[in-house]
Amino acid sequence: MHAQQSFSIALLDCSHEVSALRAAPPTRLNWLAADIDDDDWRVMMTPAAAAEIEKLAQFLHDNPLPVLQRRLDEFELPACRQLMTRMKSILDDGVGFAVLDRLDLERHEIEILLQVYWLLGQAVGRPVAQKWNGQMIYDVADTGAQYAYGTRGSHTSVELVFHTDNAFARVLPDYVGLFCRNPAREGGVSRFCSLYAVHERLRMAHPAALERLYQPMLFDRQKEHREGAPPVCLAPFFSWRGERLFARANSSLVRKGYDVAGEPMDAALADALAAIDEVCAATDLWYEAPLERGQVQYLNNHEVGHYRSAFVDFDEPERKRHLYRLWHRATGGSSYDGLSGSQGP
């Protein structure tokens, strides 16, 4: 077992998550690209659900309310609930990612469909804040910023390696939703990989690397915390919650974590990160599903990694790549850090 390092910098300590290394059990979530076809992840809008959304959109238009005040339990929507139940079953017990095809952006205003998206997402789970300031609906768009300390990759056009969202957090989101208003002119393609398959390939081909990934390491928190809070998180890359894999997958943020902390990375971790990047580059591991205008994508954020290729945007502001992201989580409070009022900082 890798010896626990001591660090001179303050850190968010999540090292209690460490668990014993084990082989992955048989599960549908352990797949290769060849194991998947479109029917495994695509959920088509039904006529009944489309009719419900038509009536819902008119109601939302005629009865204005701030989007965050909208609650799914105030609406019946049986056909829509059935669609989202199917989506969630794919996330939990299927291939781990699903796409609803689609909301009609040509028929309805984006402000109304954003409310529909907010309501449908509540059938997947409780929405939670995506930034320390409490922002609940997050715009994924290139702001022109350079990808650097304190700037999230979602606000740039750079390639984002296979990762899970918010890998550095105290309490991670369970599910990630994306509603596509506009895709990029070129690139920005979504890819998915089973983290069980990644884990098992590491176990067979790089056992020493996998052992190190079960031990704590530093993650850059991207300045997403209160003033004076620890700038890095200490946690394992892989651990288990019962029979389910729990991954904080983001090799880029681990490397940045050591840069932010001003700490040398141990050779075993450097080798482990190189190994996981090598494994994730294997094309038989990942499945590509480009997100199109009006589609709603959801993914399991513990057991499936996702990737976004670099992209080139349109020149016209109204056509630029723009997605709306939601996070959903069953545990902790609704605030970004997931703390309840009875818990300390």
Secondary structure, 3 states (H helix, E strand, C coil): CCCCCCCCCCEEECHHHCCCCCCCCCCCCCCCHHHCCHHHCEEECCHHHHHHHHHHHHHHHHCCCCHHHCCHHHCCCHHHHHHHHHHHHHHHHCCCEEEEECCCCCCCCHHHHHHHHHHHHCCCCCEECCCCCCCCCEEECCCCCCCCCCCCHHHCCCCEEEECCCCCCCCCCCEEEEEEEECCCEECCEEEEEHHHHHHHHHHHCHHHHHHHCCEEEEECCCCCCCCCCCEEEEECEEEECCEEEECCCHHHHHHHHHHHCCCCCHHHHHHHHHHHHHHCCCCCEEECCCCCCCEEEEECCCEEEEECCEECCCCHHHCCEEEEEEECCCCCCCCCCCCCCCCC
